Every structure is written in C-alpha cells, then in structure tokens.
Amino acid sequence: MEKQIKIIVEKHSDGYVAYPVGLNGVVVAEGDSYEEAVAEVKSAIAFHIETFGRSVIEEDDWAQEVYVTEAAMPI
C-alpha cells in the first residue's frame, strides 16, 4: 500500500532542508540540491515508519493541502 505524503522543502543559503507533514515524531533531512533533500527525507520517512510502525502516520487528520505564507513580525 502506498500513501502520498506531503513534504516541505526549504531552500537555504547552504543547501536544502526537507520534512514531511502529517507524521508523529520528527523527520528532517538535508541535501545540497532539492532532489538530494527529497531523496534523503524519503529514506528517513521509510526508516521512521519501519522503526515505529504505521501508528506514526496521522490517519485521522491528514493534511489535504499545505500553504506557505509570510507575516511581518516585530523583532
């Protein structure tokens, strides 16, 4: 069985960071390219599910869409 997992990929000055939406626990990966970060996070997700079981997948409240926005904040 396969399930589509949404993955956020951020571009930083020193590479890319990727992490999934909708998993219990912390799964983060990085890479020098977008493709490398996605490949690494897919591997990390598979390891996370294999290690902790399917219970890490939040079946009841799966994200249907993911948005990115900005907000001006006083600092």
GIRA-V867699 format. One record per residue. N is the residue number from 1. PSI is psi in whole degrees, -180 to 180 (999 if undefined). D_FIRST is the distance of its C-alpha to the first C-alpha in Angstrom with 1 decimal. Layout:
# GIRA-V867699
n = <N	N>
psi = <PSI	PSI>
d_first = <D_FIRST	D_FIRST>
This chain:
# GIRA-V867699
n = <1	2	3	4	5	6	7	8	9	10	11	12	13	14	15	16	17	18	19	20	21	22	23	24	25	26	27	28	29	30	31	32	33	34	35	36	37	38	39	40	41	42	43	44	45	46	47	48	49	50	51	52	53	54	55	56	57	58	59	60	61	62	63	64	65	66	67	68	69	70	71	72	73	74	75>
psi = <140	152	135	126	126	136	130	132	124	136	126	171	-25	15	-159	147	136	143	148	159	134	18	140	132	177	124	117	143	163	163	166	-21	165	-49	-41	-42	-42	-44	-42	-40	-34	-42	-42	-37	-46	-43	-42	-45	-41	-39	-45	-7	173	-13	-15	-13	123	83	-37	-30	57	134	123	-37	155	132	155	133	171	150	132	128	138	134	999>
d_first = <0.0	3.8	6.9	10.3	12.7	16.4	18.6	22.4	24.5	28.2	30.9	33.7	36.9	35.7	32.1	28.8	26.8	23.2	21.3	18.2	18.7	17.2	16.7	19.2	21.3	22.6	20.8	23.1	23.7	26.5	27.6	30.6	28.7	26.1	23.8	24.5	23.8	20.3	19.5	20.9	19.0	15.6	16.7	18.1	15.0	13.0	16.1	16.4	13.1	13.8	17.4	17.2	13.9	11.5	14.8	15.5	13.2	15.7	13.8	17.3	18.8	16.3	18.5	18.8	21.3	22.9	26.6	29.1	32.7	36.0	38.6	42.1	42.9	46.3	46.4>
